[in-house]
Amino acid sequence: MGESCNIYLSADVRINDVINVIGILLGQKKNKNYIEKFWACDVEDVKEYGATNITSENASKENIHLRNYDTVPTMLEVVIRKNKIDKQPHTAYYHFETNNGMRLLCGGNSDFWHKVGKGLVEFFGGWVDYNDCDSIEKDFEAEKPRGSNHGESDEEFDAFQNDLWNLKPIV
């Protein structure tokens, strides 16, 4: 088993928001998608997880997408086909359950995941363990910047969408 970069995110984080933030951090184009009086930040070339079962056979062609991890029902695979940081494809595993009650995104121990992990933690709150084989558990840590990462009121939803819209790429 190799070294991993473990990204622990606040327990109220939704996977669709995680991959949208990854897309924004990697420089994917954003649009405002209007629904009646509200708008939502739509990130291009990112396939969100929904009613469609995502398997290896029908994997998405979008740049950033999810796949079910067949043997572990509490985990999804995050697939990044291309990026502007190192121009390489990347895969990480998103765990819905951890011993500490957080969400965990586990990628390879690389500069790519260190940068993406720091950006995710700054946006959602949590911490990054850049190398899960060393003695330092929290290499970078940030408080959750908002009361909820999945606002249920109109005001919380609008604030979250504004935060997504204002998020800058790391590349």
C-alpha positions, 0 to 999 in steps of 0.5 A, a space after each residue: 500500500 502506497 502513501 496517500 494524501 487524505 483530505 478530511 472534509 466537514 461531515 455536511 459536505 455533499 459529493 456533488 459540491 466536492 466535485 464542483 469545487 474540484 472543477 472550479 479549483 482546476 479552472 473549469 468554466 462556471 455559468 449561472 444556471 437560473 431556476 425561477 428567482 434563484 441561480 446556481 453555479 454550474 461547473 462545465 465538464 463536471 458530471 454530478 452524481 444523481 439518479 443515474 447509476 454510474 458504473 465502469 460500463 457507463 462511465 461519464 465522458 466529462 472531465 471530472 466525474 464519479 463512479 460507484 466503487 463496486 465492492 464498497 457501497 459507502 465509497 465513490 471513485 472521483 475521476 479527473 481525466 485532465 487538469 492544468 496542474 500536472 496534465 495527468 489523470 487522477 483518481 481519488 476515493 470519496 468515503 462517506 463514513 470515517 471513524 472521526 465522522 468526517 468525509 474523506 477524499 483519499 488521493 495519491 501523495 502528490 503536489 496535485 492532491 496537496 493543492 486540491 486538498 488545501 483548496 477543498 479544506 479552505 472552502 469546506 473546512 477540515 484538514 489535509 494529511 499530505 502523507 498518511 505514512 508520516 507522523 503529522 496528521 494535520 498538515 493543513 487545517 481550516 475552520 468551516 467558513 460558513 454555518 452549513 455546507 448545504 444550506 436549506 434556507 433561501 439565504 443559505 443556498 444563495 450564500 453557498 452559490 455566491 461562495 462557489 461563484 467567487 471561488 478562484 482556480 488554483 492554476 
